[in-house]
């Protein structure tokens, strides 16, 4: 019911996975990835323990092939399932059970591995691996392009319903939740892969907005020293605004940073433009002044 791909970018160390299924919310169940550790995908009558147990093994230093062998041996229903494991170095291993629902397929290349089941054609996994290798783009975009290639090759025999893409950093961390670079899910949509491709630039833009909002002193905290980062932040927010179109969230916080960093006239002009387009913002802006975010 699903096809998935795991990939690693050797230039950055980033790794992640992408999946599509004719099933609601595939991203909630199909896989897990952890920065500097690896990624694990379980599909085809998925064993939802496998991604967690697989990451446990990778953290402990087990090889992907060893993890696959152990998980398969311990599961009496493994013959119905598929499993993909990749470590932080790009080494990988896979399992497709003999009773996995056809058509099934699997393919692999340097730093990439893919598999699918209930497929309309047997070469869907090959199409994914080829697309991921050809694309010159950040890893998340390459993984989503691989899903699109899978659909073009026939995809899931039952159709499309949900899709996801997750990418994490390349360095192991004591706080791995901070190293999640991309986590975008489309739970129920007539074209989930197309919607995933549309959402990736939006996610990237809001990553810039979030980095501004949550990094004192750009928006919160004592503004002393804000000049050191204000120019880079406002430039990044301007770029984010270009990706967001009619959504003016990035422009709103760019105006706030401008005012807090001493470019009050430019920031005020931008706020005037925003409040003219959406009068309800005037009260919100006044509230920012009351709580000390704006002078």
Secondary structure per residue as TSV (DSSP state, phi and psi in degrees):
chain	resnum	aa	ss	phi	psi
A	1	X	-	360.0	3.8
A	2	X	E	-149.9	148.9
A	3	X	E	-129.8	143.4
A	4	X	E	-142.5	159.0
A	5	X	E	-140.6	138.6
A	6	X	E	-114.6	136.2
A	7	X	E	-142.1	158.5
A	8	X	E	-133.4	137.5
A	9	X	-	-96.4	108.6
A	10	X	T	-66.2	-21.1
A	11	X	T	-73.3	-33.8
A	12	X	T	-111.6	-20.2
A	13	X	-	82.4	-5.4
A	14	X	-	-62.4	143.9
A	15	X	E	-142.3	157.7
A	16	X	E	-178.3	-173.6
A	17	X	E	-143.8	159.5
A	18	X	E	-140.1	146.4
A	19	X	E	-144.0	153.4
A	20	X	E	-136.2	144.1
A	21	X	E	-152.8	154.0
A	22	X	S	-91.1	68.9
A	23	X	S	-159.7	145.3
A	24	X	T	-70.0	131.4
A	25	X	T	61.3	50.6
A	26	X	G	-56.8	-33.0
A	27	X	G	-64.0	-21.8
A	28	X	G	-77.8	-18.7
A	29	X	T	-124.2	-23.0
A	30	X	S	-78.1	-34.7
A	31	X	E	-160.9	174.2
A	32	X	E	-144.9	149.4
A	33	X	E	-138.4	146.7
A	34	X	E	-136.9	134.0
A	35	X	T	-56.0	131.5
A	36	X	T	69.8	5.9
A	37	X	T	-116.9	-59.9
A	38	X	E	153.8	-166.9
A	39	X	E	-141.7	146.0
A	40	X	E	-137.5	133.0
A	41	X	E	-124.4	133.8
A	42	X	E	-123.1	128.5
A	43	X	E	-149.2	174.4
A	44	X	S	66.9	88.8
A	45	X	S	52.5	56.3
A	46	X	-	-57.4	141.3
A	47	X	-	-93.9	104.7
A	48	X	T	-72.3	-7.1
A	49	X	T	-76.4	-30.2
A	50	X	H	-57.4	-44.6
A	51	X	H	-59.2	-40.3
A	52	X	H	-70.2	-45.4
A	53	X	H	-66.2	-36.2
A	54	X	H	-63.6	-42.8
A	55	X	H	-64.6	-36.6
A	56	X	H	-57.0	-45.1
A	57	X	H	-64.8	-41.3
A	58	X	H	-64.0	-41.5
A	59	X	H	-60.3	-34.0
A	60	X	T	-81.1	-2.7
A	61	X	T	94.1	9.0
A	62	X	-	-71.7	149.1
A	63	X	-	-76.4	149.7
A	64	X	H	-53.0	-42.7
A	65	X	H	-62.9	-37.4
A	66	X	H	-66.2	-41.7
A	67	X	H	-63.4	-46.3
A	68	X	H	-58.6	-46.2
A	69	X	H	-60.8	-43.2
A	70	X	H	-67.1	-45.1
A	71	X	H	-66.5	-41.4
A	72	X	H	-65.0	-43.0
A	73	X	H	-64.1	-30.4
A	74	X	H	-86.8	-6.3
A	75	X	-	-114.4	112.5
A	76	X	T	-66.6	-14.1
A	77	X	T	-105.9	15.3
A	78	X	G	-60.5	-23.7
A	79	X	G	-66.5	-16.0
A	80	X	G	-94.3	-4.0
A	81	X	-	-116.2	165.6
A	82	X	E	-121.0	148.2
A	83	X	E	-143.0	133.1
A	84	X	E	-124.9	134.0
A	85	X	E	-135.3	132.5
A	86	X	E	-135.7	136.9
A	87	X	E	-93.8	179.6
A	88	X	T	-69.1	-14.7
A	89	X	T	-91.1	-2.5
A	90	X	S	90.8	0.7
A	91	X	-	-72.1	143.5
A	92	X	E	-146.0	163.2
A	93	X	E	-153.4	160.0
A	94	X	E	-149.2	161.3
A	95	X	E	-139.4	132.0
A	96	X	E	-126.5	116.2
A	97	X	-	-68.8	152.4
A	98	X	T	-67.1	-17.7
A	99	X	T	-108.9	15.7
A	100	X	S	-65.1	138.8
A	101	X	-	-63.0	127.1
A	102	X	S	-77.8	167.1
A	103	X	S	-70.5	144.0
A	104	X	-	-114.2	160.9
A	105	X	E	-163.2	155.1
A	106	X	E	-149.4	150.4
A	107	X	E	-155.0	158.2
A	108	X	E	-151.6	157.2
A	109	X	E	-151.6	-173.9
A	110	X	T	-59.0	120.7
A	111	X	T	66.1	21.6
A	112	X	E	-152.3	143.7
A	113	X	E	-148.7	141.8
A	114	X	E	-143.0	154.8
A	115	X	E	-159.4	158.7
A	116	X	E	-154.2	164.7
A	117	X	S	-144.6	163.1
A	118	X	S	53.9	38.9
A	119	X	B	-87.2	153.8
A	120	X	S	-77.2	-18.7
A	121	X	S	-151.2	153.1
A	122	X	T	-79.3	-10.7
A	123	X	T	-102.6	17.1
A	124	X	H	-61.6	-43.5
A	125	X	H	-64.3	-38.0
A	126	X	H	-61.4	-39.8
A	127	X	H	-63.2	-38.1
A	128	X	H	-64.2	-47.9
A	129	X	H	-63.3	-41.9
A	130	X	H	-63.5	-42.0
A	131	X	H	-66.6	-39.9
A	132	X	H	-65.4	-34.7
A	133	X	H	-74.0	-32.9
A	134	X	H	-78.9	-33.0
A	135	X	-	-71.1	130.6
A	136	X	-	-103.0	91.4
A	137	X	S	-165.4	168.0
A	138	X	-	-56.6	154.6
A	139	X	H	-55.5	-44.6
A	140	X	H	-57.8	-42.2
A	141	X	H	-66.7	-38.3
A	142	X	H	-64.1	-40.1
A	143	X	H	-66.6	-40.5
A	144	X	H	-68.9	-37.7
A	145	X	H	-62.5	-33.5
A	146	X	H	-64.4	-39.8
A	147	X	H	-62.7	-41.8
A	148	X	H	-62.3	-39.6
A	149	X	H	-64.7	-37.5
A	150	X	H	-61.9	-43.6
A	151	X	H	-64.4	-40.0
A	152	X	H	-64.0	-27.3
A	153	X	T	-85.3	-0.1
A	154	X	T	130.3	-36.5
A	155	X	-	62.4	-152.8
A	156	X	B	-74.4	129.6
A	157	X	T	-60.4	-24.9
A	158	X	T	-91.7	-10.3
A	159	X	-	115.7	-165.3
A	160	X	-	-124.3	141.1
A	161	X	-	-138.9	-44.5
A	162	X	E	-140.0	159.9
A	163	X	E	-155.8	161.4
A	164	X	E	-154.8	158.7
A	165	X	E	-145.5	134.2
A	166	X	E	-132.3	132.7
A	167	X	E	-134.9	136.3
A	168	X	E	-124.5	165.9
A	169	X	-	-71.1	173.1
A	170	X	S	-95.7	-8.8
A	171	X	S	-104.5	131.5
A	172	X	-	-64.7	144.5
A	173	X	-	-141.6	148.6
A	174	X	T	-72.1	-15.4
A	175	X	T	-125.6	70.2
A	176	X	G	-63.1	-22.9
A	177	X	G	-64.2	-20.1
A	178	X	G	-83.2	-9.6
A	179	X	G	-103.3	13.1
A	180	X	E	-81.1	113.8
A	181	X	E	-88.6	-37.5
A	182	X	E	-140.6	132.7
A	183	X	E	-150.2	88.6
A	184	X	E	-120.9	130.5
A	185	X	E	-130.5	138.8
A	186	X	E	-117.9	108.1
A	187	X	-	-84.2	-29.3
A	188	X	S	-159.0	106.7
A	189	X	-	-159.2	145.0
A	190	X	T	-67.2	-22.4
A	191	X	T	-135.3	72.6
A	192	X	H	-64.6	-34.0
A	193	X	H	-71.2	-41.2
A	194	X	H	-62.0	-40.2
A	195	X	H	-67.4	-37.2
A	196	X	H	-60.9	-43.1
A	197	X	H	-63.6	-36.8
A	198	X	H	-67.2	-37.6
A	199	X	H	-77.7	-23.3
A	200	X	H	-57.5	-48.3
A	201	X	H	-63.9	-31.4
A	202	X	H	-66.0	-43.5
A	203	X	H	-60.9	-41.9
A	204	X	H	-63.2	-41.8
A	205	X	H	-64.7	-43.1
A	206	X	H	-72.8	-20.8
A	207	X	H	-62.3	-38.8
A	208	X	H	-66.2	-44.8
A	209	X	H	-60.3	-45.8
A	210	X	H	-63.4	-40.7
A	211	X	H	-61.2	-32.5
A	212	X	H	-74.1	-46.7
A	213	X	H	-63.9	-37.0
A	214	X	T	-99.9	8.8
A	215	X	S	-117.6	93.1
A	216	X	T	-57.3	146.1
A	217	X	T	-103.7	25.4
A	218	X	S	-62.6	-43.5
A	219	X	S	-122.9	-38.1
A	220	X	S	-117.8	159.8
A	221	X	S	85.2	-178.9
A	222	X	-	-65.2	124.5
A	223	X	-	-75.3	1.9
A	224	X	T	-56.6	127.6
A	225	X	T	86.2	4.0
A	226	X	T	-62.0	-26.1
A	227	X	H	-59.1	-28.1
A	228	X	H	-62.9	-32.3
A	229	X	H	-116.8	-2.9
A	230	X	H	-66.5	-41.6
A	231	X	H	-63.2	-45.3
A	232	X	H	-65.4	-39.1
A	233	X	H	-65.9	-44.7
A	234	X	H	-67.6	-34.3
A	235	X	H	-65.8	-42.5
A	236	X	H	-64.8	-39.9
A	237	X	H	-66.6	-36.0
A	238	X	H	-63.2	-40.7
A	239	X	H	-64.6	-40.3
A	240	X	H	-63.2	-40.2
A	241	X	H	-59.5	-35.4
A	242	X	H	-63.6	-29.4
A	243	X	H	-81.5	-22.8
A	244	X	H	-92.6	-12.1
A	245	X	T	61.1	-120.4
A	246	X	T	-72.0	-15.6
A	247	X	-	-78.6	114.0
A	248	X	-	-98.4	19.1
A	249	X	H	-58.1	-44.7
A	250	X	H	-64.0	-38.5
A	251	X	H	-65.7	-37.0
A	252	X	H	-58.5	-48.4
A	253	X	H	-78.0	-23.4
A	254	X	H	-64.0	-41.3
A	255	X	H	-61.8	-41.5
A	256	X	H	-62.7	-45.7
A	257	X	H	-63.9	-40.9
A	258	X	H	-58.0	-47.5
A	259	X	H	-66.0	-44.4
A	260	X	H	-65.7	-27.1
A	261	X	T	-95.1	5.9
A	262	X	T	104.6	-7.7
A	263	X	-	-91.2	58.9
A	264	X	H	-63.0	-39.8
A	265	X	H	-65.6	-45.6
A	266	X	H	-63.8	-43.6
A	267	X	H	-63.3	-40.9
A	268	X	H	-65.0	-39.2
A	269	X	H	-60.9	-41.8
A	270	X	H	-66.6	-41.2
A	271	X	H	-63.0	-39.7
A	272	X	H	-60.0	-41.8
A	273	X	H	-62.5	-42.9
A	274	X	H	-68.6	-43.2
A	275	X	H	-71.6	-28.5
A	276	X	H	-64.6	-37.3
A	277	X	H	-77.5	-28.9
A	278	X	-	-140.7	88.8
A	279	X	T	-56.9	-28.5
A	280	X	T	-60.7	-21.3
A	281	X	H	-66.2	-23.1
A	282	X	H	-59.2	-44.0
A	283	X	H	-66.2	-36.6
A	284	X	H	-64.5	-43.6
A	285	X	H	-63.2	-40.8
A	286	X	H	-60.9	-36.9
A	287	X	H	-65.7	-36.0
A	288	X	H	-61.4	-35.3
A	289	X	H	-69.8	-37.9
A	290	X	H	-63.7	-34.4
A	291	X	T	-94.7	6.1
A	292	X	T	87.7	5.5
A	293	X	S	-74.2	-37.2
A	294	X	-	-109.8	147.7
A	295	X	-	-71.4	360.0
